[in-house]
Amino acid sequence: MSNKALATTNILVIMTPFLLGVFATAFEKQILSQGWTAILGFVMMVVGIWTSLRLAKQPD
């Protein structure tokens, strides 16, 4: 995976739980249950750690 594709995937995964929270707060309506939101948050952490490790291996 190229760095550009990795960065795009990372930002999409990071923004999904945040946007769900903003939507739920602004419109007082949940799109997904709390369980699914928690799973998306977990996926966000895993992808973030994976991205950090992968980018740490890149030469300076």
HTML snippet that shows the backbone in 3Dmol.js (N, CA, C, O; Angstrom):
<script src="https://3Dmol.org/build/3Dmol-min.js"></script>
<div id="view" style="width:600px;height:400px;position:relative"></div>
<script>
const pdb = `
ATOM      1  N   MET A   1       0.846  -1.167   0.000  1.00  0.00           N
ATOM      2  CA  MET A   1       0.000   0.000   0.000  1.00  0.00           C
ATOM      3  C   MET A   1       0.897   1.237   0.000  1.00  0.00           C
ATOM      4  O   MET A   1       1.847   1.330   0.777  1.00  0.00           O
ATOM      5  N   SER A   2       0.584   2.170  -0.872  1.00  0.00           N
ATOM      6  CA  SER A   2       1.389   3.393  -0.933  1.00  0.00           C
ATOM      7  C   SER A   2       1.091   4.282   0.271  1.00  0.00           C
ATOM      8  O   SER A   2       0.076   4.111   0.946  1.00  0.00           O
ATOM      9  N   ASN A   3       1.977   5.220   0.528  1.00  0.00           N
ATOM     10  CA  ASN A   3       1.787   6.122   1.660  1.00  0.00           C
ATOM     11  C   ASN A   3       0.539   6.974   1.492  1.00  0.00           C
ATOM     12  O   ASN A   3      -0.141   7.272   2.474  1.00  0.00           O
ATOM     13  N   LYS A   4       0.227   7.371   0.260  1.00  0.00           N
ATOM     14  CA  LYS A   4      -0.960   8.190   0.007  1.00  0.00           C
ATOM     15  C   LYS A   4      -2.239   7.391   0.298  1.00  0.00           C
ATOM     16  O   LYS A   4      -3.171   7.910   0.912  1.00  0.00           O
ATOM     17  N   ALA A   5      -2.278   6.141  -0.141  1.00  0.00           N
ATOM     18  CA  ALA A   5      -3.442   5.290   0.130  1.00  0.00           C
ATOM     19  C   ALA A   5      -3.548   4.996   1.624  1.00  0.00           C
ATOM     20  O   ALA A   5      -4.649   4.944   2.172  1.00  0.00           O
ATOM     21  N   LEU A   6      -2.416   4.807   2.278  1.00  0.00           N
ATOM     22  CA  LEU A   6      -2.401   4.557   3.716  1.00  0.00           C
ATOM     23  C   LEU A   6      -2.932   5.759   4.486  1.00  0.00           C
ATOM     24  O   LEU A   6      -3.717   5.603   5.421  1.00  0.00           O
ATOM     25  N   ALA A   7      -2.509   6.948   4.095  1.00  0.00           N
ATOM     26  CA  ALA A   7      -2.984   8.160   4.760  1.00  0.00           C
ATOM     27  C   ALA A   7      -4.485   8.366   4.537  1.00  0.00           C
ATOM     28  O   ALA A   7      -5.198   8.762   5.459  1.00  0.00           O
ATOM     29  N   THR A   8      -4.961   8.103   3.328  1.00  0.00           N
ATOM     30  CA  THR A   8      -6.389   8.252   3.036  1.00  0.00           C
ATOM     31  C   THR A   8      -7.218   7.271   3.845  1.00  0.00           C
ATOM     32  O   THR A   8      -8.242   7.645   4.419  1.00  0.00           O
ATOM     33  N   THR A   9      -6.784   6.020   3.895  1.00  0.00           N
ATOM     34  CA  THR A   9      -7.491   5.013   4.688  1.00  0.00           C
ATOM     35  C   THR A   9      -7.493   5.397   6.156  1.00  0.00           C
ATOM     36  O   THR A   9      -8.512   5.262   6.833  1.00  0.00           O
ATOM     37  N   ASN A  10      -6.371   5.870   6.647  1.00  0.00           N
ATOM     38  CA  ASN A  10      -6.248   6.247   8.050  1.00  0.00           C
ATOM     39  C   ASN A  10      -7.207   7.383   8.402  1.00  0.00           C
ATOM     40  O   ASN A  10      -7.877   7.322   9.433  1.00  0.00           O
ATOM     41  N   ILE A  11      -7.283   8.407   7.572  1.00  0.00           N
ATOM     42  CA  ILE A  11      -8.152   9.534   7.892  1.00  0.00           C
ATOM     43  C   ILE A  11      -9.621   9.131   7.816  1.00  0.00           C
ATOM     44  O   ILE A  11     -10.424   9.610   8.616  1.00  0.00           O
ATOM     45  N   LEU A  12      -9.989   8.271   6.885  1.00  0.00           N
ATOM     46  CA  LEU A  12     -11.380   7.805   6.801  1.00  0.00           C
ATOM     47  C   LEU A  12     -11.772   6.982   8.028  1.00  0.00           C
ATOM     48  O   LEU A  12     -12.867   7.132   8.570  1.00  0.00           O
ATOM     49  N   VAL A  13     -10.864   6.117   8.449  1.00  0.00           N
ATOM     50  CA  VAL A  13     -11.150   5.282   9.621  1.00  0.00           C
ATOM     51  C   VAL A  13     -11.208   6.133  10.887  1.00  0.00           C
ATOM     52  O   VAL A  13     -12.039   5.886  11.761  1.00  0.00           O
ATOM     53  N   ILE A  14     -10.341   7.126  10.991  1.00  0.00           N
ATOM     54  CA  ILE A  14     -10.328   7.985  12.168  1.00  0.00           C
ATOM     55  C   ILE A  14     -11.586   8.850  12.226  1.00  0.00           C
ATOM     56  O   ILE A  14     -12.150   9.044  13.302  1.00  0.00           O
ATOM     57  N   MET A  15     -12.024   9.364  11.098  1.00  0.00           N
ATOM     58  CA  MET A  15     -13.150  10.302  11.089  1.00  0.00           C
ATOM     59  C   MET A  15     -14.505   9.628  11.290  1.00  0.00           C
ATOM     60  O   MET A  15     -15.442  10.288  11.739  1.00  0.00           O
ATOM     61  N   THR A  16     -14.644   8.346  10.978  1.00  0.00           N
ATOM     62  CA  THR A  16     -15.947   7.682  11.065  1.00  0.00           C
ATOM     63  C   THR A  16     -16.556   7.740  12.467  1.00  0.00           C
ATOM     64  O   THR A  16     -17.693   8.197  12.585  1.00  0.00           O
ATOM     65  N   PRO A  17     -15.877   7.308  13.542  1.00  0.00           N
ATOM     66  CA  PRO A  17     -16.495   7.401  14.864  1.00  0.00           C
ATOM     67  C   PRO A  17     -16.762   8.842  15.301  1.00  0.00           C
ATOM     68  O   PRO A  17     -17.756   9.118  15.973  1.00  0.00           O
ATOM     69  N   PHE A  18     -15.870   9.759  14.915  1.00  0.00           N
ATOM     70  CA  PHE A  18     -16.071  11.162  15.278  1.00  0.00           C
ATOM     71  C   PHE A  18     -17.312  11.725  14.598  1.00  0.00           C
ATOM     72  O   PHE A  18     -18.107  12.420  15.232  1.00  0.00           O
ATOM     73  N   LEU A  19     -17.481  11.431  13.317  1.00  0.00           N
ATOM     74  CA  LEU A  19     -18.658  11.928  12.602  1.00  0.00           C
ATOM     75  C   LEU A  19     -19.945  11.319  13.139  1.00  0.00           C
ATOM     76  O   LEU A  19     -20.974  11.992  13.195  1.00  0.00           O
ATOM     77  N   LEU A  20     -19.894  10.048  13.536  1.00  0.00           N
ATOM     78  CA  LEU A  20     -21.066   9.432  14.159  1.00  0.00           C
ATOM     79  C   LEU A  20     -21.421  10.138  15.457  1.00  0.00           C
ATOM     80  O   LEU A  20     -22.598  10.353  15.747  1.00  0.00           O
ATOM     81  N   GLY A  21     -20.421  10.496  16.233  1.00  0.00           N
ATOM     82  CA  GLY A  21     -20.660  11.207  17.489  1.00  0.00           C
ATOM     83  C   GLY A  21     -21.198  12.607  17.266  1.00  0.00           C
ATOM     84  O   GLY A  21     -22.092  13.051  17.987  1.00  0.00           O
ATOM     85  N   VAL A  22     -20.665  13.305  16.281  1.00  0.00           N
ATOM     86  CA  VAL A  22     -21.152  14.647  15.971  1.00  0.00           C
ATOM     87  C   VAL A  22     -22.603  14.580  15.497  1.00  0.00           C
ATOM     88  O   VAL A  22     -23.431  15.393  15.910  1.00  0.00           O
ATOM     89  N   PHE A  23     -22.908  13.625  14.641  1.00  0.00           N
ATOM     90  CA  PHE A  23     -24.275  13.475  14.148  1.00  0.00           C
ATOM     91  C   PHE A  23     -25.234  13.166  15.290  1.00  0.00           C
ATOM     92  O   PHE A  23     -26.325  13.730  15.370  1.00  0.00           O
ATOM     93  N   ALA A  24     -24.814  12.264  16.170  1.00  0.00           N
ATOM     94  CA  ALA A  24     -25.675  11.891  17.298  1.00  0.00           C
ATOM     95  C   ALA A  24     -25.891  13.070  18.239  1.00  0.00           C
ATOM     96  O   ALA A  24     -26.980  13.232  18.788  1.00  0.00           O
ATOM     97  N   THR A  25     -24.864  13.893  18.428  1.00  0.00           N
ATOM     98  CA  THR A  25     -24.986  15.051  19.312  1.00  0.00           C
ATOM     99  C   THR A  25     -25.828  16.154  18.673  1.00  0.00           C
ATOM    100  O   THR A  25     -26.678  16.750  19.335  1.00  0.00           O
ATOM    101  N   ALA A  26     -25.599  16.423  17.406  1.00  0.00           N
ATOM    102  CA  ALA A  26     -26.277  17.533  16.741  1.00  0.00           C
ATOM    103  C   ALA A  26     -27.756  17.249  16.497  1.00  0.00           C
ATOM    104  O   ALA A  26     -28.593  18.135  16.673  1.00  0.00           O
ATOM    105  N   PHE A  27     -28.083  16.038  16.098  1.00  0.00           N
ATOM    106  CA  PHE A  27     -29.457  15.717  15.713  1.00  0.00           C
ATOM    107  C   PHE A  27     -30.183  14.848  16.731  1.00  0.00           C
ATOM    108  O   PHE A  27     -31.337  14.473  16.526  1.00  0.00           O
ATOM    109  N   GLU A  28     -29.500  14.528  17.831  1.00  0.00           N
ATOM    110  CA  GLU A  28     -30.056  13.685  18.891  1.00  0.00           C
ATOM    111  C   GLU A  28     -30.648  12.388  18.329  1.00  0.00           C
ATOM    112  O   GLU A  28     -31.722  11.942  18.731  1.00  0.00           O
ATOM    113  N   LYS A  29     -29.912  11.809  17.395  1.00  0.00           N
ATOM    114  CA  LYS A  29     -30.343  10.547  16.775  1.00  0.00           C
ATOM    115  C   LYS A  29     -29.102   9.719  16.473  1.00  0.00           C
ATOM    116  O   LYS A  29     -28.167  10.208  15.839  1.00  0.00           O
ATOM    117  N   GLN A  30     -29.089   8.481  16.919  1.00  0.00           N
ATOM    118  CA  GLN A  30     -27.953   7.612  16.676  1.00  0.00           C
ATOM    119  C   GLN A  30     -28.145   6.855  15.372  1.00  0.00           C
ATOM    120  O   GLN A  30     -29.226   6.335  15.096  1.00  0.00           O
ATOM    121  N   ILE A  31     -27.081   6.799  14.570  1.00  0.00           N
ATOM    122  CA  ILE A  31     -27.116   6.025  13.336  1.00  0.00           C
ATOM    123  C   ILE A  31     -26.841   4.557  13.651  1.00  0.00           C
ATOM    124  O   ILE A  31     -27.525   3.664  13.151  1.00  0.00           O
ATOM    125  N   LEU A  32     -25.841   4.325  14.477  1.00  0.00           N
ATOM    126  CA  LEU A  32     -25.449   2.972  14.865  1.00  0.00           C
ATOM    127  C   LEU A  32     -25.590   2.823  16.369  1.00  0.00           C
ATOM    128  O   LEU A  32     -25.614   3.807  17.109  1.00  0.00           O
ATOM    129  N   SER A  33     -25.682   1.585  16.804  1.00  0.00           N
ATOM    130  CA  SER A  33     -25.750   1.328  18.239  1.00  0.00           C
ATOM    131  C   SER A  33     -24.396   1.628  18.879  1.00  0.00           C
ATOM    132  O   SER A  33     -23.392   1.803  18.187  1.00  0.00           O
ATOM    133  N   GLN A  34     -24.386   1.684  20.186  1.00  0.00           N
ATOM    134  CA  GLN A  34     -23.136   1.952  20.886  1.00  0.00           C
ATOM    135  C   GLN A  34     -22.119   0.843  20.660  1.00  0.00           C
ATOM    136  O   GLN A  34     -20.915   1.096  20.631  1.00  0.00           O
ATOM    137  N   GLY A  35     -22.599  -0.374  20.500  1.00  0.00           N
ATOM    138  CA  GLY A  35     -21.695  -1.500  20.248  1.00  0.00           C
ATOM    139  C   GLY A  35     -20.940  -1.342  18.940  1.00  0.00           C
ATOM    140  O   GLY A  35     -19.728  -1.554  18.887  1.00  0.00           O
ATOM    141  N   TRP A  36     -21.655  -0.968  17.880  1.00  0.00           N
ATOM    142  CA  TRP A  36     -21.011  -0.775  16.582  1.00  0.00           C
ATOM    143  C   TRP A  36     -20.064   0.416  16.607  1.00  0.00           C
ATOM    144  O   TRP A  36     -19.001   0.387  15.985  1.00  0.00           O
ATOM    145  N   THR A  37     -20.449   1.453  17.321  1.00  0.00           N
ATOM    146  CA  THR A  37     -19.569   2.614  17.449  1.00  0.00           C
ATOM    147  C   THR A  37     -18.299   2.231  18.197  1.00  0.00           C
ATOM    148  O   THR A  37     -17.213   2.698  17.851  1.00  0.00           O
ATOM    149  N   ALA A  38     -18.422   1.385  19.222  1.00  0.00           N
ATOM    150  CA  ALA A  38     -17.245   0.915  19.958  1.00  0.00           C
ATOM    151  C   ALA A  38     -16.345   0.064  19.065  1.00  0.00           C
ATOM    152  O   ALA A  38     -15.121   0.174  19.135  1.00  0.00           O
ATOM    153  N   ILE A  39     -16.935  -0.772  18.236  1.00  0.00           N
ATOM    154  CA  ILE A  39     -16.149  -1.594  17.304  1.00  0.00           C
ATOM    155  C   ILE A  39     -15.408  -0.700  16.318  1.00  0.00           C
ATOM    156  O   ILE A  39     -14.234  -0.936  16.034  1.00  0.00           O
ATOM    157  N   LEU A  40     -16.082   0.329  15.791  1.00  0.00           N
ATOM    158  CA  LEU A  40     -15.421   1.270  14.885  1.00  0.00           C
ATOM    159  C   LEU A  40     -14.282   2.009  15.588  1.00  0.00           C
ATOM    160  O   LEU A  40     -13.246   2.278  14.980  1.00  0.00           O
ATOM    161  N   GLY A  41     -14.475   2.338  16.869  1.00  0.00           N
ATOM    162  CA  GLY A  41     -13.403   2.971  17.635  1.00  0.00           C
ATOM    163  C   GLY A  41     -12.210   2.054  17.799  1.00  0.00           C
ATOM    164  O   GLY A  41     -11.064   2.495  17.721  1.00  0.00           O
ATOM    165  N   PHE A  42     -12.477   0.772  18.027  1.00  0.00           N
ATOM    166  CA  PHE A  42     -11.396  -0.207  18.149  1.00  0.00           C
ATOM    167  C   PHE A  42     -10.648  -0.342  16.825  1.00  0.00           C
ATOM    168  O   PHE A  42      -9.418  -0.383  16.805  1.00  0.00           O
ATOM    169  N   VAL A  43     -11.390  -0.412  15.720  1.00  0.00           N
ATOM    170  CA  VAL A  43     -10.762  -0.490  14.396  1.00  0.00           C
ATOM    171  C   VAL A  43      -9.911   0.761  14.159  1.00  0.00           C
ATOM    172  O   VAL A  43      -8.824   0.680  13.586  1.00  0.00           O
ATOM    173  N   MET A  44     -10.412   1.912  14.602  1.00  0.00           N
ATOM    174  CA  MET A  44      -9.671   3.160  14.462  1.00  0.00           C
ATOM    175  C   MET A  44      -8.323   3.063  15.175  1.00  0.00           C
ATOM    176  O   MET A  44      -7.300   3.484  14.634  1.00  0.00           O
ATOM    177  N   MET A  45      -8.321   2.509  16.384  1.00  0.00           N
ATOM    178  CA  MET A  45      -7.067   2.392  17.133  1.00  0.00           C
ATOM    179  C   MET A  45      -6.113   1.422  16.450  1.00  0.00           C
ATOM    180  O   MET A  45      -4.919   1.706  16.347  1.00  0.00           O
ATOM    181  N   VAL A  46      -6.615   0.284  15.982  1.00  0.00           N
ATOM    182  CA  VAL A  46      -5.758  -0.712  15.336  1.00  0.00           C
ATOM    183  C   VAL A  46      -5.133  -0.146  14.070  1.00  0.00           C
ATOM    184  O   VAL A  46      -3.933  -0.302  13.843  1.00  0.00           O
ATOM    185  N   VAL A  47      -5.940   0.508  13.249  1.00  0.00           N
ATOM    186  CA  VAL A  47      -5.410   1.082  12.002  1.00  0.00           C
ATOM    187  C   VAL A  47      -4.423   2.203  12.310  1.00  0.00           C
ATOM    188  O   VAL A  47      -3.418   2.345  11.613  1.00  0.00           O
ATOM    189  N   GLY A  48      -4.691   2.998  13.337  1.00  0.00           N
ATOM    190  CA  GLY A  48      -3.770   4.065  13.713  1.00  0.00           C
ATOM    191  C   GLY A  48      -2.422   3.536  14.166  1.00  0.00           C
ATOM    192  O   GLY A  48      -1.381   4.080  13.799  1.00  0.00           O
ATOM    193  N   ILE A  49      -2.439   2.481  14.960  1.00  0.00           N
ATOM    194  CA  ILE A  49      -1.184   1.871  15.416  1.00  0.00           C
ATOM    195  C   ILE A  49      -0.448   1.246  14.242  1.00  0.00           C
ATOM    196  O   ILE A  49       0.769   1.383  14.125  1.00  0.00           O
ATOM    197  N   TRP A  50      -1.183   0.558  13.370  1.00  0.00           N
ATOM    198  CA  TRP A  50      -0.572  -0.064  12.201  1.00  0.00           C
ATOM    199  C   TRP A  50       0.069   0.995  11.304  1.00  0.00           C
ATOM    200  O   TRP A  50       1.178   0.808  10.803  1.00  0.00           O
ATOM    201  N   THR A  51      -0.642   2.107  11.107  1.00  0.00           N
ATOM    202  CA  THR A  51      -0.107   3.199  10.286  1.00  0.00           C
ATOM    203  C   THR A  51       1.153   3.774  10.912  1.00  0.00           C
ATOM    204  O   THR A  51       2.135   4.021  10.212  1.00  0.00           O
ATOM    205  N   SER A  52       1.136   3.988  12.207  1.00  0.00           N
ATOM    206  CA  SER A  52       2.307   4.537  12.905  1.00  0.00           C
ATOM    207  C   SER A  52       3.500   3.614  12.784  1.00  0.00           C
ATOM    208  O   SER A  52       4.611   4.073  12.524  1.00  0.00           O
ATOM    209  N   LEU A  53       3.293   2.330  12.966  1.00  0.00           N
ATOM    210  CA  LEU A  53       4.397   1.369  12.847  1.00  0.00           C
ATOM    211  C   LEU A  53       4.929   1.310  11.418  1.00  0.00           C
ATOM    212  O   LEU A  53       6.139   1.241  11.199  1.00  0.00           O
ATOM    213  N   ARG A  54       4.033   1.337  10.466  1.00  0.00           N
ATOM    214  CA  ARG A  54       4.466   1.272   9.074  1.00  0.00           C
ATOM    215  C   ARG A  54       5.260   2.526   8.688  1.00  0.00           C
ATOM    216  O   ARG A  54       6.295   2.431   8.028  1.00  0.00           O
ATOM    217  N   LEU A  55       4.775   3.687   9.098  1.00  0.00           N
ATOM    218  CA  LEU A  55       5.469   4.929   8.761  1.00  0.00           C
ATOM    219  C   LEU A  55       6.771   5.085   9.540  1.00  0.00           C
ATOM    220  O   LEU A  55       7.690   5.765   9.084  1.00  0.00           O
ATOM    221  N   ALA A  56       6.855   4.456  10.715  1.00  0.00           N
ATOM    222  CA  ALA A  56       8.099   4.516  11.489  1.00  0.00           C
ATOM    223  C   ALA A  56       9.227   3.752  10.780  1.00  0.00           C
ATOM    224  O   ALA A  56      10.401   4.061  10.985  1.00  0.00           O
ATOM    225  N   LYS A  57       8.890   2.783   9.971  1.00  0.00           N
ATOM    226  CA  LYS A  57       9.880   2.005   9.253  1.00  0.00           C
ATOM    227  C   LYS A  57      10.405   2.738   8.026  1.00  0.00           C
ATOM    228  O   LYS A  57      11.422   2.339   7.459  1.00  0.00           O
ATOM    229  N   GLN A  58       9.730   3.801   7.608  1.00  0.00           N
ATOM    230  CA  GLN A  58      10.160   4.560   6.435  1.00  0.00           C
ATOM    231  C   GLN A  58      11.455   5.308   6.745  1.00  0.00           C
ATOM    232  O   GLN A  58      11.633   5.820   7.850  1.00  0.00           O
ATOM    233  N   PRO A  59      12.347   5.369   5.773  1.00  0.00           N
ATOM    234  CA  PRO A  59      13.583   6.138   6.013  1.00  0.00           C
ATOM    235  C   PRO A  59      13.287   7.626   6.101  1.00  0.00           C
ATOM    236  O   PRO A  59      12.345   8.131   5.489  1.00  0.00           O
ATOM    237  N   ASP A  60      14.109   8.311   6.874  1.00  0.00           N
ATOM    238  CA  ASP A  60      13.934   9.769   7.044  1.00  0.00           C
ATOM    239  C   ASP A  60      14.391  10.542   5.847  1.00  0.00           C
ATOM    240  O   ASP A  60      14.309  11.770   5.837  1.00  0.00           O
TER     241      ASP A  60
END
`;
const viewer = $3Dmol.createViewer("view");
viewer.addModel(pdb, "pdb");
viewer.setStyle({}, {cartoon: {color: "spectrum"}});
viewer.zoomTo();
viewer.render();
</script>
